[in-house]
Amino acid sequence: MSPLKLLIGLRMGIGAGAWLTPRLAGRLFGLDPAGNPQLPYLGRLFGVRDVALGAGAQMSRGDSQRLWLTLGLACDAADAAAGILAGRNGEIPKLTTVLVTAPALLAIGLGGAALQAVEPEPALAS
């Protein structure tokens, strides 16, 4: 399976899960929905963003697809940094730091590989 298809599947699966079942998704990432009643709201914000990034990458080609993938990479880098900072600052446990940061790092790798494979748009004849 191509990095692009893996990335889209990852985004759509995690995003839909976070939006539809934010408490379960939070627990799977090592978060505490019972101790943080705002978690479902934030999970849904994250979830819809990932679904939109996945759909944009899936439905576009050429330069547009490159843009969607680049935007996704920026979000993934910010997600990874947020996980590392939260762990370093003691805001989340070490295991949770790994559980929230690893998918972002995986998405960075897949996004970079997908970007390299994007077919350039054909030049317009003058």
Backbone as XML, in Angstrom:
<?xml version="1.0"?>
<chain id="A" units="angstrom">
  <residue number="1" name="MET">
    <atom name="N" x="0.852" y="-1.173" z="0.000"/>
    <atom name="CA" x="0.000" y="0.000" z="0.000"/>
    <atom name="C" x="0.903" y="1.244" z="0.000"/>
  </residue>
  <residue number="2" name="SER">
    <atom name="N" x="0.492" y="2.248" z="-0.725"/>
    <atom name="CA" x="1.300" y="3.468" z="-0.865"/>
    <atom name="C" x="1.253" y="4.299" z="0.422"/>
  </residue>
  <residue number="3" name="PRO">
    <atom name="N" x="2.295" y="5.104" z="0.659"/>
    <atom name="CA" x="2.272" y="5.993" z="1.825"/>
    <atom name="C" x="1.047" y="6.907" z="1.839"/>
  </residue>
  <residue number="4" name="LEU">
    <atom name="N" x="0.631" y="7.372" z="0.651"/>
    <atom name="CA" x="-0.540" y="8.253" z="0.582"/>
    <atom name="C" x="-1.788" y="7.534" z="1.083"/>
  </residue>
  <residue number="5" name="LYS">
    <atom name="N" x="-2.009" y="6.311" z="0.607"/>
    <atom name="CA" x="-3.202" y="5.570" z="1.031"/>
    <atom name="C" x="-3.145" y="5.247" z="2.522"/>
  </residue>
  <residue number="6" name="LEU">
    <atom name="N" x="-1.960" y="4.897" z="3.020"/>
    <atom name="CA" x="-1.813" y="4.635" z="4.455"/>
    <atom name="C" x="-2.099" y="5.895" z="5.272"/>
  </residue>
  <residue number="7" name="LEU">
    <atom name="N" x="-1.571" y="7.016" z="4.823"/>
    <atom name="CA" x="-1.781" y="8.278" z="5.517"/>
    <atom name="C" x="-3.263" y="8.658" z="5.524"/>
  </residue>
  <residue number="8" name="ILE">
    <atom name="N" x="-3.914" y="8.545" z="4.382"/>
    <atom name="CA" x="-5.340" y="8.878" z="4.303"/>
    <atom name="C" x="-6.147" y="7.965" z="5.217"/>
  </residue>
  <residue number="9" name="GLY">
    <atom name="N" x="-5.840" y="6.673" z="5.210"/>
    <atom name="CA" x="-6.544" y="5.739" z="6.087"/>
    <atom name="C" x="-6.333" y="6.061" z="7.557"/>
  </residue>
  <residue number="10" name="LEU">
    <atom name="N" x="-5.097" y="6.389" z="7.912"/>
    <atom name="CA" x="-4.773" y="6.762" z="9.289"/>
    <atom name="C" x="-5.541" y="8.015" z="9.695"/>
  </residue>
  <residue number="11" name="ARG">
    <atom name="N" x="-5.505" y="9.021" z="8.849"/>
    <atom name="CA" x="-6.209" y="10.274" z="9.160"/>
    <atom name="C" x="-7.716" y="10.056" z="9.297"/>
  </residue>
  <residue number="12" name="MET">
    <atom name="N" x="-8.282" y="9.358" z="8.340"/>
    <atom name="CA" x="-9.737" y="9.165" z="8.351"/>
    <atom name="C" x="-10.163" y="8.307" z="9.541"/>
  </residue>
  <residue number="13" name="GLY">
    <atom name="N" x="-9.397" y="7.257" z="9.832"/>
    <atom name="CA" x="-9.749" y="6.374" z="10.938"/>
    <atom name="C" x="-9.630" y="7.061" z="12.289"/>
  </residue>
  <residue number="14" name="ILE">
    <atom name="N" x="-8.496" y="7.685" z="12.529"/>
    <atom name="CA" x="-8.293" y="8.368" z="13.809"/>
    <atom name="C" x="-9.236" y="9.556" z="13.925"/>
  </residue>
  <residue number="15" name="GLY">
    <atom name="N" x="-9.387" y="10.312" z="12.836"/>
    <atom name="CA" x="-10.257" y="11.483" z="12.868"/>
    <atom name="C" x="-11.716" y="11.127" z="13.116"/>
  </residue>
  <residue number="16" name="ALA">
    <atom name="N" x="-12.214" y="10.122" z="12.397"/>
    <atom name="CA" x="-13.611" y="9.710" z="12.589"/>
    <atom name="C" x="-13.810" y="9.147" z="13.994"/>
  </residue>
  <residue number="17" name="GLY">
    <atom name="N" x="-12.848" y="8.363" z="14.455"/>
    <atom name="CA" x="-12.948" y="7.812" z="15.805"/>
    <atom name="C" x="-12.951" y="8.895" z="16.866"/>
  </residue>
  <residue number="18" name="ALA">
    <atom name="N" x="-12.102" y="9.892" z="16.702"/>
    <atom name="CA" x="-12.039" y="10.988" z="17.673"/>
    <atom name="C" x="-13.322" y="11.808" z="17.661"/>
  </residue>
  <residue number="19" name="TRP">
    <atom name="N" x="-13.940" y="11.951" z="16.496"/>
    <atom name="CA" x="-15.169" y="12.740" z="16.434"/>
    <atom name="C" x="-16.373" y="11.938" z="16.941"/>
  </residue>
  <residue number="20" name="LEU">
    <atom name="N" x="-16.475" y="10.677" z="16.508"/>
    <atom name="CA" x="-17.646" y="9.863" z="16.854"/>
    <atom name="C" x="-17.608" y="9.329" z="18.285"/>
  </residue>
  <residue number="21" name="THR">
    <atom name="N" x="-16.425" y="8.960" z="18.758"/>
    <atom name="CA" x="-16.285" y="8.385" z="20.100"/>
    <atom name="C" x="-15.111" y="9.053" z="20.825"/>
  </residue>
  <residue number="22" name="PRO">
    <atom name="N" x="-15.232" y="10.335" z="21.135"/>
    <atom name="CA" x="-14.090" y="11.063" z="21.688"/>
    <atom name="C" x="-13.602" y="10.538" z="23.044"/>
  </residue>
  <residue number="23" name="ARG">
    <atom name="N" x="-14.495" y="10.025" z="23.863"/>
    <atom name="CA" x="-14.045" y="9.499" z="25.163"/>
    <atom name="C" x="-13.212" y="8.230" z="24.966"/>
  </residue>
  <residue number="24" name="LEU">
    <atom name="N" x="-13.686" y="7.328" z="24.126"/>
    <atom name="CA" x="-12.938" y="6.105" z="23.833"/>
    <atom name="C" x="-11.602" y="6.450" z="23.177"/>
  </residue>
  <residue number="25" name="ALA">
    <atom name="N" x="-11.619" y="7.332" z="22.190"/>
    <atom name="CA" x="-10.376" y="7.728" z="21.517"/>
    <atom name="C" x="-9.401" y="8.333" z="22.523"/>
  </residue>
  <residue number="26" name="GLY">
    <atom name="N" x="-9.898" y="9.165" z="23.420"/>
    <atom name="CA" x="-9.046" y="9.751" z="24.441"/>
    <atom name="C" x="-8.399" y="8.685" z="25.314"/>
  </residue>
  <residue number="27" name="ARG">
    <atom name="N" x="-9.195" y="7.701" z="25.733"/>
    <atom name="CA" x="-8.633" y="6.614" z="26.550"/>
    <atom name="C" x="-7.586" y="5.822" z="25.776"/>
  </residue>
  <residue number="28" name="LEU">
    <atom name="N" x="-7.825" y="5.568" z="24.488"/>
    <atom name="CA" x="-6.853" y="4.826" z="23.674"/>
    <atom name="C" x="-5.532" y="5.576" z="23.544"/>
  </residue>
  <residue number="29" name="PHE">
    <atom name="N" x="-5.582" y="6.895" z="23.614"/>
    <atom name="CA" x="-4.374" y="7.707" z="23.554"/>
    <atom name="C" x="-3.797" y="7.971" z="24.947"/>
  </residue>
  <residue number="30" name="GLY">
    <atom name="N" x="-4.369" y="7.331" z="25.971"/>
    <atom name="CA" x="-3.838" y="7.470" z="27.318"/>
    <atom name="C" x="-4.315" y="8.696" z="28.063"/>
  </residue>
  <residue number="31" name="LEU">
    <atom name="N" x="-5.336" y="9.355" z="27.533"/>
    <atom name="CA" x="-5.876" y="10.557" z="28.184"/>
    <atom name="C" x="-6.966" y="10.156" z="29.177"/>
  </residue>
  <residue number="32" name="ASP">
    <atom name="N" x="-7.418" y="11.087" z="29.994"/>
    <atom name="CA" x="-8.384" y="10.818" z="31.062"/>
    <atom name="C" x="-9.674" y="11.600" z="30.826"/>
  </residue>
  <residue number="33" name="PRO">
    <atom name="N" x="-10.608" y="11.024" z="30.050"/>
    <atom name="CA" x="-11.857" y="11.754" z="29.787"/>
    <atom name="C" x="-12.690" y="12.003" z="31.044"/>
  </residue>
  <residue number="34" name="ALA">
    <atom name="N" x="-12.620" y="11.101" z="32.011"/>
    <atom name="CA" x="-13.402" y="11.297" z="33.244"/>
    <atom name="C" x="-12.858" y="12.481" z="34.041"/>
  </residue>
  <residue number="35" name="GLY">
    <atom name="N" x="-11.551" y="12.658" z="34.030"/>
    <atom name="CA" x="-10.941" y="13.752" z="34.763"/>
    <atom name="C" x="-10.921" y="15.058" z="33.999"/>
  </residue>
  <residue number="36" name="ASN">
    <atom name="N" x="-11.282" y="15.025" z="32.727"/>
    <atom name="CA" x="-11.274" y="16.229" z="31.895"/>
    <atom name="C" x="-12.542" y="16.239" z="31.043"/>
  </residue>
  <residue number="37" name="PRO">
    <atom name="N" x="-13.629" y="16.806" z="31.565"/>
    <atom name="CA" x="-14.896" y="16.770" z="30.827"/>
    <atom name="C" x="-14.884" y="17.554" z="29.511"/>
  </residue>
  <residue number="38" name="GLN">
    <atom name="N" x="-13.865" y="18.387" z="29.283"/>
    <atom name="CA" x="-13.762" y="19.125" z="28.018"/>
    <atom name="C" x="-13.116" y="18.280" z="26.913"/>
  </residue>
  <residue number="39" name="LEU">
    <atom name="N" x="-12.570" y="17.131" z="27.274"/>
    <atom name="CA" x="-11.856" y="16.299" z="26.300"/>
    <atom name="C" x="-12.699" y="15.937" z="25.064"/>
  </residue>
  <residue number="40" name="PRO">
    <atom name="N" x="-13.976" y="15.548" z="25.211"/>
    <atom name="CA" x="-14.748" y="15.229" z="24.006"/>
    <atom name="C" x="-14.842" y="16.400" z="23.025"/>
  </residue>
  <residue number="41" name="TYR">
    <atom name="N" x="-14.994" y="17.600" z="23.539"/>
    <atom name="CA" x="-15.049" y="18.773" z="22.661"/>
    <atom name="C" x="-13.738" y="18.922" z="21.891"/>
  </residue>
  <residue number="42" name="LEU">
    <atom name="N" x="-12.614" y="18.888" z="22.593"/>
    <atom name="CA" x="-11.313" y="19.028" z="21.940"/>
    <atom name="C" x="-11.027" y="17.852" z="21.004"/>
  </residue>
  <residue number="43" name="GLY">
    <atom name="N" x="-11.451" y="16.654" z="21.400"/>
    <atom name="CA" x="-11.275" y="15.485" z="20.537"/>
    <atom name="C" x="-12.015" y="15.640" z="19.217"/>
  </residue>
  <residue number="44" name="ARG">
    <atom name="N" x="-13.194" y="16.200" z="19.275"/>
    <atom name="CA" x="-13.965" y="16.408" z="18.040"/>
    <atom name="C" x="-13.325" y="17.475" z="17.157"/>
  </residue>
  <residue number="45" name="LEU">
    <atom name="N" x="-12.737" y="18.503" z="17.764"/>
    <atom name="CA" x="-12.027" y="19.511" z="16.963"/>
    <atom name="C" x="-10.855" y="18.862" z="16.224"/>
  </residue>
  <residue number="46" name="PHE">
    <atom name="N" x="-10.090" y="18.056" z="16.934"/>
    <atom name="CA" x="-8.973" y="17.332" z="16.336"/>
    <atom name="C" x="-9.483" y="16.369" z="15.264"/>
  </residue>
  <residue number="47" name="GLY">
    <atom name="N" x="-10.561" y="15.650" z="15.577"/>
    <atom name="CA" x="-11.076" y="14.631" z="14.666"/>
    <atom name="C" x="-11.521" y="15.192" z="13.326"/>
  </residue>
  <residue number="48" name="VAL">
    <atom name="N" x="-12.271" y="16.272" z="13.350"/>
    <atom name="CA" x="-12.763" y="16.838" z="12.090"/>
    <atom name="C" x="-11.606" y="17.398" z="11.269"/>
  </residue>
  <residue number="49" name="ARG">
    <atom name="N" x="-10.588" y="17.923" z="11.938"/>
    <atom name="CA" x="-9.407" y="18.417" z="11.218"/>
    <atom name="C" x="-8.730" y="17.279" z="10.475"/>
  </residue>
  <residue number="50" name="ASP">
    <atom name="N" x="-8.572" y="16.133" z="11.140"/>
    <atom name="CA" x="-7.905" y="15.009" z="10.483"/>
    <atom name="C" x="-8.736" y="14.444" z="9.335"/>
  </residue>
  <residue number="51" name="VAL">
    <atom name="N" x="-10.048" y="14.384" z="9.507"/>
    <atom name="CA" x="-10.912" y="13.921" z="8.414"/>
    <atom name="C" x="-10.803" y="14.876" z="7.223"/>
  </residue>
  <residue number="52" name="ALA">
    <atom name="N" x="-10.818" y="16.181" z="7.487"/>
    <atom name="CA" x="-10.705" y="17.160" z="6.398"/>
    <atom name="C" x="-9.364" y="17.042" z="5.683"/>
  </residue>
  <residue number="53" name="LEU">
    <atom name="N" x="-8.278" y="16.880" z="6.439"/>
    <atom name="CA" x="-6.962" y="16.724" z="5.811"/>
    <atom name="C" x="-6.895" y="15.444" z="4.982"/>
  </residue>
  <residue number="54" name="GLY">
    <atom name="N" x="-7.474" y="14.380" z="5.484"/>
    <atom name="CA" x="-7.492" y="13.126" z="4.732"/>
    <atom name="C" x="-8.323" y="13.234" z="3.473"/>
  </residue>
  <residue number="55" name="ALA">
    <atom name="N" x="-9.509" y="13.830" z="3.586"/>
    <atom name="CA" x="-10.383" y="13.984" z="2.418"/>
    <atom name="C" x="-9.742" y="14.896" z="1.378"/>
  </residue>
  <residue number="56" name="GLY">
    <atom name="N" x="-9.116" y="15.978" z="1.824"/>
    <atom name="CA" x="-8.453" y="16.883" z="0.890"/>
    <atom name="C" x="-7.343" y="16.190" z="0.125"/>
  </residue>
  <residue number="57" name="ALA">
    <atom name="N" x="-6.532" y="15.408" z="0.829"/>
    <atom name="CA" x="-5.441" y="14.680" z="0.171"/>
    <atom name="C" x="-5.978" y="13.620" z="-0.784"/>
  </residue>
  <residue number="58" name="GLN">
    <atom name="N" x="-7.082" y="12.991" z="-0.414"/>
    <atom name="CA" x="-7.652" y="11.929" z="-1.247"/>
    <atom name="C" x="-8.318" y="12.482" z="-2.508"/>
  </residue>
  <residue number="59" name="MET">
    <atom name="N" x="-8.965" y="13.615" z="-2.412"/>
    <atom name="CA" x="-9.770" y="14.119" z="-3.520"/>
    <atom name="C" x="-9.014" y="15.075" z="-4.433"/>
  </residue>
  <residue number="60" name="SER">
    <atom name="N" x="-7.747" y="15.326" z="-4.156"/>
    <atom name="CA" x="-6.997" y="16.271" z="-4.974"/>
    <atom name="C" x="-5.864" y="15.565" z="-5.709"/>
  </residue>
  <residue number="61" name="ARG">
    <atom name="N" x="-5.288" y="16.264" z="-6.643"/>
    <atom name="CA" x="-4.159" y="15.747" z="-7.425"/>
    <atom name="C" x="-3.164" y="16.881" z="-7.663"/>
  </residue>
  <residue number="62" name="GLY">
    <atom name="N" x="-1.956" y="16.526" z="-8.023"/>
    <atom name="CA" x="-0.947" y="17.501" z="-8.421"/>
    <atom name="C" x="-0.636" y="18.520" z="-7.343"/>
  </residue>
  <residue number="63" name="ASP">
    <atom name="N" x="-0.589" y="19.786" z="-7.755"/>
    <atom name="CA" x="-0.231" y="20.867" z="-6.840"/>
    <atom name="C" x="-1.213" y="20.996" z="-5.674"/>
  </residue>
  <residue number="64" name="SER">
    <atom name="N" x="-2.491" y="20.753" z="-5.938"/>
    <atom name="CA" x="-3.486" y="20.826" z="-4.859"/>
    <atom name="C" x="-3.234" y="19.734" z="-3.824"/>
  </residue>
  <residue number="65" name="GLN">
    <atom name="N" x="-2.918" y="18.545" z="-4.285"/>
    <atom name="CA" x="-2.624" y="17.456" z="-3.357"/>
    <atom name="C" x="-1.350" y="17.761" z="-2.561"/>
  </residue>
  <residue number="66" name="ARG">
    <atom name="N" x="-0.377" y="18.324" z="-3.233"/>
    <atom name="CA" x="0.864" y="18.718" z="-2.557"/>
    <atom name="C" x="0.546" y="19.716" z="-1.433"/>
  </residue>
  <residue number="67" name="LEU">
    <atom name="N" x="-0.359" y="20.660" z="-1.683"/>
    <atom name="CA" x="-0.744" y="21.636" z="-0.665"/>
    <atom name="C" x="-1.415" y="20.943" z="0.521"/>
  </residue>
  <residue number="68" name="TRP">
    <atom name="N" x="-2.369" y="20.049" z="0.256"/>
    <atom name="CA" x="-3.048" y="19.328" z="1.336"/>
    <atom name="C" x="-2.047" y="18.529" z="2.164"/>
  </residue>
  <residue number="69" name="LEU">
    <atom name="N" x="-1.112" y="17.871" z="1.509"/>
    <atom name="CA" x="-0.115" y="17.085" z="2.233"/>
    <atom name="C" x="0.805" y="17.973" z="3.056"/>
  </residue>
  <residue number="70" name="THR">
    <atom name="N" x="1.163" y="19.125" z="2.522"/>
    <atom name="CA" x="2.019" y="20.056" z="3.255"/>
    <atom name="C" x="1.298" y="20.608" z="4.482"/>
  </residue>
  <residue number="71" name="LEU">
    <atom name="N" x="0.027" y="20.930" z="4.328"/>
    <atom name="CA" x="-0.765" y="21.395" z="5.475"/>
    <atom name="C" x="-0.859" y="20.298" z="6.536"/>
  </residue>
  <residue number="72" name="GLY">
    <atom name="N" x="-1.046" y="19.068" z="6.097"/>
    <atom name="CA" x="-1.083" y="17.948" z="7.026"/>
    <atom name="C" x="0.234" y="17.780" z="7.761"/>
  </residue>
  <residue number="73" name="LEU">
    <atom name="N" x="1.347" y="17.920" z="7.034"/>
    <atom name="CA" x="2.662" y="17.828" z="7.679"/>
    <atom name="C" x="2.829" y="18.904" z="8.746"/>
  </residue>
  <residue number="74" name="ALA">
    <atom name="N" x="2.370" y="20.105" z="8.465"/>
    <atom name="CA" x="2.462" y="21.188" z="9.452"/>
    <atom name="C" x="1.650" y="20.839" z="10.706"/>
  </residue>
  <residue number="75" name="CYS">
    <atom name="N" x="0.449" y="20.312" z="10.510"/>
    <atom name="CA" x="-0.382" y="19.912" z="11.658"/>
    <atom name="C" x="0.274" y="18.769" z="12.428"/>
  </residue>
  <residue number="76" name="ASP">
    <atom name="N" x="0.828" y="17.794" z="11.707"/>
    <atom name="CA" x="1.474" y="16.653" z="12.358"/>
    <atom name="C" x="2.699" y="17.088" z="13.151"/>
  </residue>
  <residue number="77" name="ALA">
    <atom name="N" x="3.471" y="18.011" z="12.602"/>
    <atom name="CA" x="4.638" y="18.522" z="13.324"/>
    <atom name="C" x="4.195" y="19.258" z="14.591"/>
  </residue>
  <residue number="78" name="ALA">
    <atom name="N" x="3.132" y="20.034" z="14.493"/>
    <atom name="CA" x="2.611" y="20.736" z="15.669"/>
    <atom name="C" x="2.068" y="19.742" z="16.693"/>
  </residue>
  <residue number="79" name="ASP">
    <atom name="N" x="1.405" y="18.677" z="16.229"/>
    <atom name="CA" x="0.892" y="17.643" z="17.132"/>
    <atom name="C" x="2.039" y="16.946" z="17.864"/>
  </residue>
  <residue number="80" name="ALA">
    <atom name="N" x="3.097" y="16.601" z="17.134"/>
    <atom name="CA" x="4.248" y="15.941" z="17.750"/>
    <atom name="C" x="4.893" y="16.858" z="18.780"/>
  </residue>
  <residue number="81" name="ALA">
    <atom name="N" x="5.062" y="18.125" z="18.418"/>
    <atom name="CA" x="5.651" y="19.085" z="19.351"/>
    <atom name="C" x="4.772" y="19.242" z="20.595"/>
  </residue>
  <residue number="82" name="ALA">
    <atom name="N" x="3.458" y="19.282" z="20.403"/>
    <atom name="CA" x="2.537" y="19.415" z="21.539"/>
    <atom name="C" x="2.651" y="18.215" z="22.468"/>
  </residue>
  <residue number="83" name="GLY">
    <atom name="N" x="2.755" y="17.023" z="21.894"/>
    <atom name="CA" x="2.904" y="15.833" z="22.720"/>
    <atom name="C" x="4.198" y="15.848" z="23.508"/>
  </residue>
  <residue number="84" name="ILE">
    <atom name="N" x="5.281" y="16.206" z="22.847"/>
    <atom name="CA" x="6.587" y="16.263" z="23.518"/>
    <atom name="C" x="6.582" y="17.319" z="24.613"/>
  </residue>
  <residue number="85" name="LEU">
    <atom name="N" x="6.054" y="18.492" z="24.327"/>
    <atom name="CA" x="5.994" y="19.560" z="25.331"/>
    <atom name="C" x="5.119" y="19.171" z="26.523"/>
  </residue>
  <residue number="86" name="ALA">
    <atom name="N" x="3.975" y="18.559" z="26.249"/>
    <atom name="CA" x="3.084" y="18.142" z="27.336"/>
    <atom name="C" x="3.763" y="17.107" z="28.225"/>
  </residue>
  <residue number="87" name="GLY">
    <atom name="N" x="4.487" y="16.180" z="27.607"/>
    <atom name="CA" x="5.217" y="15.190" z="28.392"/>
    <atom name="C" x="6.332" y="15.823" z="29.197"/>
  </residue>
  <residue number="88" name="ARG">
    <atom name="N" x="7.085" y="16.681" z="28.566"/>
    <atom name="CA" x="8.216" y="17.341" z="29.237"/>
    <atom name="C" x="7.751" y="18.209" z="30.404"/>
  </residue>
  <residue number="89" name="ASN">
    <atom name="N" x="6.581" y="18.852" z="30.236"/>
    <atom name="CA" x="6.058" y="19.735" z="31.279"/>
    <atom name="C" x="5.274" y="18.989" z="32.361"/>
  </residue>
  <residue number="90" name="GLY">
    <atom name="N" x="5.196" y="17.661" z="32.253"/>
    <atom name="CA" x="4.479" y="16.869" z="33.243"/>
    <atom name="C" x="2.968" y="16.958" z="33.133"/>
  </residue>
  <residue number="91" name="GLU">
    <atom name="N" x="2.464" y="17.435" z="32.007"/>
    <atom name="CA" x="1.014" y="17.568" z="31.828"/>
    <atom name="C" x="0.360" y="16.236" z="31.485"/>
  </residue>
  <residue number="92" name="ILE">
    <atom name="N" x="1.139" y="15.313" z="30.931"/>
    <atom name="CA" x="0.647" y="13.972" z="30.617"/>
    <atom name="C" x="1.732" y="12.970" z="31.019"/>
  </residue>
  <residue number="93" name="PRO">
    <atom name="N" x="1.329" y="11.740" z="31.356"/>
    <atom name="CA" x="2.316" y="10.717" z="31.725"/>
    <atom name="C" x="3.203" y="10.320" z="30.542"/>
  </residue>
  <residue number="94" name="LYS">
    <atom name="N" x="4.298" y="9.639" z="30.843"/>
    <atom name="CA" x="5.258" y="9.235" z="29.804"/>
    <atom name="C" x="4.606" y="8.337" z="28.754"/>
  </residue>
  <residue number="95" name="LEU">
    <atom name="N" x="3.812" y="7.348" z="29.192"/>
    <atom name="CA" x="3.166" y="6.460" z="28.222"/>
    <atom name="C" x="2.227" y="7.254" z="27.314"/>
  </residue>
  <residue number="96" name="THR">
    <atom name="N" x="1.479" y="8.167" z="27.875"/>
    <atom name="CA" x="0.577" y="9.009" z="27.080"/>
    <atom name="C" x="1.373" y="9.863" z="26.099"/>
  </residue>
  <residue number="97" name="THR">
    <atom name="N" x="2.521" y="10.350" z="26.527"/>
    <atom name="CA" x="3.382" y="11.125" z="25.628"/>
    <atom name="C" x="3.724" y="10.306" z="24.391"/>
  </residue>
  <residue number="98" name="VAL">
    <atom name="N" x="4.077" y="9.061" z="24.591"/>
    <atom name="CA" x="4.390" y="8.173" z="23.467"/>
    <atom name="C" x="3.141" y="7.917" z="22.627"/>
  </residue>
  <residue number="99" name="LEU">
    <atom name="N" x="2.006" y="7.649" z="23.281"/>
    <atom name="CA" x="0.776" y="7.313" z="22.561"/>
    <atom name="C" x="0.236" y="8.469" z="21.718"/>
  </residue>
  <residue number="100" name="VAL">
    <atom name="N" x="0.463" y="9.708" z="22.155"/>
    <atom name="CA" x="-0.025" y="10.843" z="21.357"/>
    <atom name="C" x="1.008" y="11.330" z="20.350"/>
  </residue>
  <residue number="101" name="THR">
    <atom name="N" x="2.287" y="11.084" z="20.625"/>
    <atom name="CA" x="3.340" y="11.589" z="19.738"/>
    <atom name="C" x="3.650" y="10.617" z="18.605"/>
  </residue>
  <residue number="102" name="ALA">
    <atom name="N" x="3.611" y="9.323" z="18.871"/>
    <atom name="CA" x="3.967" y="8.329" z="17.848"/>
    <atom name="C" x="3.115" y="8.433" z="16.579"/>
  </residue>
  <residue number="103" name="PRO">
    <atom name="N" x="1.778" y="8.558" z="16.677"/>
    <atom name="CA" x="1.000" y="8.684" z="15.437"/>
    <atom name="C" x="1.350" y="9.944" z="14.641"/>
  </residue>
  <residue number="104" name="ALA">
    <atom name="N" x="1.664" y="11.020" z="15.340"/>
    <atom name="CA" x="2.048" y="12.249" z="14.642"/>
    <atom name="C" x="3.369" y="12.052" z="13.905"/>
  </residue>
  <residue number="105" name="LEU">
    <atom name="N" x="4.321" y="11.386" z="14.545"/>
    <atom name="CA" x="5.603" y="11.113" z="13.889"/>
    <atom name="C" x="5.431" y="10.169" z="12.703"/>
  </residue>
  <residue number="106" name="LEU">
    <atom name="N" x="4.572" y="9.164" z="12.872"/>
    <atom name="CA" x="4.272" y="8.258" z="11.754"/>
    <atom name="C" x="3.657" y="9.034" z="10.592"/>
  </residue>
  <residue number="107" name="ALA">
    <atom name="N" x="2.724" y="9.927" z="10.899"/>
    <atom name="CA" x="2.079" y="10.724" z="9.852"/>
    <atom name="C" x="3.084" y="11.650" z="9.164"/>
  </residue>
  <residue number="108" name="ILE">
    <atom name="N" x="4.062" y="12.159" z="9.913"/>
    <atom name="CA" x="5.104" y="12.986" z="9.289"/>
    <atom name="C" x="5.885" y="12.152" z="8.275"/>
  </residue>
  <residue number="109" name="GLY">
    <atom name="N" x="6.266" y="10.948" z="8.652"/>
    <atom name="CA" x="6.986" y="10.076" z="7.726"/>
    <atom name="C" x="6.163" y="9.717" z="6.505"/>
  </residue>
  <residue number="110" name="LEU">
    <atom name="N" x="4.906" y="9.336" z="6.726"/>
    <atom name="CA" x="4.039" y="8.992" z="5.599"/>
    <atom name="C" x="3.765" y="10.206" z="4.723"/>
  </residue>
  <residue number="111" name="GLY">
    <atom name="N" x="3.559" y="11.360" z="5.349"/>
    <atom name="CA" x="3.300" y="12.582" z="4.584"/>
    <atom name="C" x="4.491" y="12.983" z="3.733"/>
  </residue>
  <residue number="112" name="GLY">
    <atom name="N" x="5.681" y="12.857" z="4.288"/>
    <atom name="CA" x="6.887" y="13.171" z="3.513"/>
    <atom name="C" x="7.051" y="12.238" z="2.334"/>
  </residue>
  <residue number="113" name="ALA">
    <atom name="N" x="6.817" y="10.942" z="2.565"/>
    <atom name="CA" x="6.915" y="9.969" z="1.471"/>
    <atom name="C" x="5.830" y="10.213" z="0.427"/>
  </residue>
  <residue number="114" name="ALA">
    <atom name="N" x="4.625" y="10.539" z="0.884"/>
    <atom name="CA" x="3.528" y="10.814" z="-0.056"/>
    <atom name="C" x="3.827" y="12.057" z="-0.880"/>
  </residue>
  <residue number="115" name="LEU">
    <atom name="N" x="4.401" y="13.069" z="-0.253"/>
    <atom name="CA" x="4.753" y="14.293" z="-0.981"/>
    <atom name="C" x="5.740" y="14.009" z="-2.108"/>
  </residue>
  <residue number="116" name="GLN">
    <atom name="N" x="6.709" y="13.158" z="-1.854"/>
    <atom name="CA" x="7.705" y="12.830" z="-2.877"/>
    <atom name="C" x="7.089" y="12.088" z="-4.056"/>
  </residue>
  <residue number="117" name="ALA">
    <atom name="N" x="5.981" y="11.402" z="-3.808"/>
    <atom name="CA" x="5.359" y="10.604" z="-4.861"/>
    <atom name="C" x="4.276" y="11.351" z="-5.638"/>
  </residue>
  <residue number="118" name="VAL">
    <atom name="N" x="3.958" y="12.584" z="-5.234"/>
    <atom name="CA" x="2.910" y="13.340" z="-5.934"/>
    <atom name="C" x="3.361" y="13.614" z="-7.365"/>
  </residue>
  <residue number="119" name="GLU">
    <atom name="N" x="2.499" y="13.249" z="-8.288"/>
    <atom name="CA" x="2.780" y="13.487" z="-9.707"/>
    <atom name="C" x="2.619" y="14.970" z="-10.016"/>
  </residue>
  <residue number="120" name="PRO">
    <atom name="N" x="3.598" y="15.567" z="-10.688"/>
    <atom name="CA" x="3.453" y="16.983" z="-11.067"/>
    <atom name="C" x="2.313" y="17.157" z="-12.068"/>
  </residue>
  <residue number="121" name="GLU">
    <atom name="N" x="1.701" y="18.326" z="-12.002"/>
    <atom name="CA" x="0.637" y="18.633" z="-12.958"/>
    <atom name="C" x="1.267" y="18.870" z="-14.321"/>
  </residue>
  <residue number="122" name="PRO">
    <atom name="N" x="0.618" y="18.398" z="-15.368"/>
    <atom name="CA" x="1.178" y="18.632" z="-16.708"/>
    <atom name="C" x="1.189" y="20.128" z="-17.034"/>
  </residue>
  <residue number="123" name="ALA">
    <atom name="N" x="2.211" y="20.540" z="-17.733"/>
    <atom name="CA" x="2.315" y="21.944" z="-18.142"/>
    <atom name="C" x="1.256" y="22.236" z="-19.187"/>
  </residue>
  <residue number="124" name="LEU">
    <atom name="N" x="0.690" y="23.414" z="-19.103"/>
    <atom name="CA" x="-0.306" y="23.842" z="-20.094"/>
    <atom name="C" x="0.399" y="24.255" z="-21.381"/>
  </residue>
  <residue number="125" name="ALA">
    <atom name="N" x="-0.149" y="23.834" z="-22.474"/>
    <atom name="CA" x="0.423" y="24.227" z="-23.769"/>
    <atom name="C" x="0.097" y="25.691" z="-24.032"/>
  </residue>
  <residue number="126" name="SER">
    <atom name="N" x="1.082" y="26.413" z="-24.582"/>
    <atom name="CA" x="0.847" y="27.827" z="-24.858"/>
    <atom name="C" x="0.360" y="28.028" z="-26.257"/>
  </residue>
</chain>
